[in-house]
């Protein structure tokens, strides 16, 4: 692909440092997306495969390296082989990981997660929980005291990440997991202070943000991931939550998971514009804005900055190339290899057997049966 002079200028901006309001500085504008990979141990402790996969990406030029979604309660586990952060038993592995990521020159973050009604009963050994009873999944509604405990466990997990040496955490409020379930008026039918109005449905998220800020050090980074579509989400409501998060300024960054950064909104009322523009036009104050969704080339990343993002969040491109940022730096015309790819390619990019097998579930991603 030919690269214009304008794109070359935008490409330079991708490698400018980015500071955050609570003290940290990212060496460039590339954040590794939190990648579900199913390759840690059954008890949530870090495996050598997951360590290798993440540290390779830190070494490959990512300015900020985020772990996979890491569950804050045992019953919040959403995947086999999921990294945990609900117990001090996880600290040795987390400490090892944070140290290695930071030694590579990358900021190190843990994504804090709870699957809610999407936690498979066979995996957690009990009934999943949700804001309200959900007959389809068999999840039961959380009692009010359990919601307060869930808030505490998110905050405690953030403090555990701080103790392990991470630079910060990202709160997972996207993709239909428990915080997204609270935000959804379809799923959340509570009549207490955590249900009803948008302010009430968002209360759990803002209480977690306030709790992390109160318990962790002043320069501890805090981000939130939101997704504006699917899972019962309404774009206008997600915009309102995003604007409040940015206006209040307690977080350092907002990470919007858009599935495709260049798509139009699904909702007819917002069509005729990009979904990305629904968030870049908000008054972000001191909060940095990033987004994920099919950013597969240096030109894509530069275009995102030109359209108003502060940084880009790379998922699939980072699975395919552990050194995606370094490749863009070396070649402005770099594009991720086309799918499908072989299992051998993925292994060479640092994916362990369990991660390769998981990617085999993505239609059209792996060209041959996983080893």
N, C-alpha and C positions, 0 to 999 in steps of 0.2 A: 504494500500500500504506500502510495506517495505521501510524503509528509510535508505540509505547507510550512511557510515561515512562521505563520501565526501559531500553528501547532507546536513547532519547535520552541517558541517562546513559552507557551503553556507547559510544555514538557519540562522546561527548566524550573518552573514553579513547583513541580512535583517533588523536587529535591531540595526545596527550601525548608528549613526547620519550622516547626509549629509549636508555639508555647500554649500552655493551658492555664486557666485562672488560678489553679491551686498549686502551681509551681513547676510541674514537669514540662520538659520540652522533648518533642518527637523529632528525630533527626531528619525525617522526610514526611511525605504525605500519604504513606502506604500503611494501612492497618491490616493485619491478618484477621480475617473473619473467624469467629468461633466455629470450629469444624467438628461436627459429630463424627466420631471415628471408631467407637466400639472396641478400642484396643488396650484399655487399662484392665486392672484386675477386678475380680468379682466383688471385692470388698471396697472398691473405690480408690484403692491406692494406685499410685502412678506406676506404669509399666515402662520398661526400657524402650519398647516400640513407640509409646507416646512421647517419651522424653526425646528420642531421636527425631521424630517427626516435627515436633515444635521447635527444637533448637536448630534444626537445619533451616527452618524458615527465618528464624532470627538472624542466623548467619547469612541468609540469602538476601538480606537488605531491608526487611520490614522494619519500619520505624516503631511499630507497636505490634507486639505479638500477644494474641489472646488465646487462652485455653479453650477447649471445647466447653459446652454447657456443663457446669459442675454442680451437682445437686446439693442443696443445703439441708435436706432431710432425707433419711433413708427411704421413706415412702414417696419421695419426690423423684425417684430415679425413673428416667424415661427410656433408657437404652441399655442393652447388655454392654459390659466393658466401659461403663461411664465413669469418668473421673469424679471423685467425691471431695467435698469440703465441709462435711457435716460433723467431723470428728477430729480430735487432735491426733488420732492414728494416721491421718492423711498428711500431717505436717512434714515428716521427713522427705517424702517425695516432692511435695509442693515446694519446700525450701530448696531442694536440689534443682528443681526446674526453674524457679525464679532466678537463682544465682546464675545458671547457665545462659538464660535468655538475656539477662542484663550484661553479662560478660561479653556477649556478642554485640552490644551497643544498641539493643532494642529495649523499649519500655515493655514491662511484663505485667499483664493483666489476667485476672481470672474472671470468667463469665459465671455469674451466680444464677442458678436455675432451679426450678421445681416444676415437674411435669403436670401436677394436678390430676385432672381426670384422664390425661393421656399417659399416665403411668400404668404399664401392664400389670394386672393383678398377679400373674404368674411370676413376674420379675420381682415385685416388691413383697409378695407373700401376704398381702392384706388387701382390703378394699381401698381403691383410690379415693382421693378427696377432691372437692370442687367447691366453688362458691355456693352452688345450689345442687340439689339432687339431680343426677343425670341418668335416666333410665337406659339410654343407649350404651353408655360405658359401664354402668353399674356403680358410678361414683356417688358418694354421699356428700351432703353439704357439711362444710366445716362449722363447728360450733364457734360462737364469738370468741371464746377463750383460745380456741385453736387458731383462729386468724391472728390473734395477738402473738401467739407462740410462733407462728409462721413469720411474722414481721421480725421477731427477736432472732429467729434462726437465720434469716437473711443477713441481719446486722452482725450476728456472731460470726457468720461465715466471712463477711468482709474483714472483720477484725482478725480472723484466722489467716486470711490472705496477707494482711499487713504484717502479722507476726512471721509469716513465711518469707517475707522479703519482697513481695510483689509491689509494684508501683501503684496499683489501684485495682478496681473491679468494675465490671459492667453488669448492670442488673438486667436480666432477660425478661422484658415485658412484651415479647413478640411471639408470633407463630403458634398461637393457641395454647400456650402453656399457662401456668396457674395465674400469673399476674395479668396476662392477656384475657384469661377467662373472667377475672374480676372486672376488667374494663368493658367486656362485652355485655350489652343490654340483653342479648339473646340468651346467653349462658347464665349470667348473674341475675337471679330473680329474688335476691335477698330483700328484706324489708327493714333491716337494721342499719347502722351507720356505715356499713360497707356495701350497701345496695341502693338502688333507686336512681337518684340523680347522678350525673357524670362525676360531680365532685365526690360523692360517696363511693362510687365504683372505683375511682382513682385514688381513694384515700390510702389503701394499702401501699401503693407505689410511693406516694409522697411521704408516708410514715417511714418506709424503709430508707428513702433518701435522707430524711432528717436524722434517722437513727445512725446511719453510717457516718454522716457528717459529725454527729455528736461524739461518736465513740472512736473514730480513727483520727490520725494526726492531720494537721492542717493541710499538708501538701500531698495527702493521699488522693489519687485521681478517682473520680467517680463518673461513670457514664451510664446511659440507659439505652437499650435497644427496643425500638417499637416497630411494628409492621402495620400499615394502614389499611390492608385489605384481607379478605378471607377471615375465617374463624369468628364471624359475627361482628367484625369491626366496621364502624362507620367512619368514612374519611374525615368528615367535619369534626367528629369527636376526637379522633387521633390528632388532628391539627390543633385542637384546643388543648389537649394534654401536652403536646410538644411545645406549644407557645407558653403554657404555664411553666413547664420545666425550664425553658430558656429565660423567661422573665424573672423567675425567682432566683436563678443563678447559682443554685446549690450544686449543680452538676458541672462537670468540665466539658462533656461532649454528649451529643445525641447521635446515635447510630441508627439510621433508618434502613430497614430491610425491605427492599422494594421489588424483589424478584427480577426486575429488569429496570435499570435506572433510566432508560429512555422510553418507557412505555407510557401510554395514556392511562388515566384512572379508569377503573371498571365502572364507577358510578356515572350515570348519564349527566348528572348535574355538573360534573367537573371535567367532562371530556372537551377536547379541543385544545388541550394544553398537556404538558408533561406532568406525570405524577410527582417527579422531583421538584418541579416549580412550586407545588403546593407547600413545600417545606422550606425551600431556599428563600421564598419571599417573606417568611416570618421574621420578626425582630428577634435576633438571637442574642443580643447583648454580648456578654463575654463568653458565651457557650459556643463551642466549635461544633460544626455539623458535618457528618459523613454519611455515606450511603453505600449499600451493597446491592448488586444485581446485575450479573452478566457483564462485568467489566473485564474484558478479555484481551485488551491490548493497551499499549502505551497511549495510543490516540484516544481510546475510550476514557482512560484515566484523565488525560489532559482536558478532554471535553467536559468531564464532570466538574473540574475546577473552574473551567470557563463559564459553566452554568451556575456557579455560586457555591459549590461545596468547598469546605476547608480541607478535607482529606477524603480518600477513597478506601473502601473496605473490600478486600479481595478474597473471594471464596474459591470458586471452581478454578480460577486461574492459578491460585496458590496450591491447589491439589495437584494440578498438572505441572507446575514449575515451582519448586521450593524457593527459587531465586528470582521470582517474577520481578521485583523492583530492580535488582541488579541487571537483569536482561533489558528492562526498559531504559535504564541509565546508559547501557552500552549501545543500544540500538533504538532510536526513536520510532522506527517502523515495526518494532517487535509485536507479534501477535501470538497468543497462546496456541499451542498445537491443536489441530482439529480433532474432534471426537469421531469415532471411538478411539481409545488408546489401548495398548496391551497391558496386561497385568505386569509384565516386566518393566514397562515404562513407569508405572506407578511405584513399583518396588524401588526402582532407581531414584525416584523422587522422595524416598524416605517413608513410604507407607508400609506398615506392617501387614501381615497376612489378614488380620481381622478387618483392617481398614480397606484393603483391596477387596475383600469379600463384600463389605458393606457397599462399596462403590458399584459392585456388580448388580446391586438392586436398583441403581439409577439407569433407567432405560437409555440405551445408546451410549453409555459412558465407557464401558469396558468391552473390548473387542473379542475377548476370549474368556472362557470360564475361569473364575478366580482360583488361584492355587490354594 
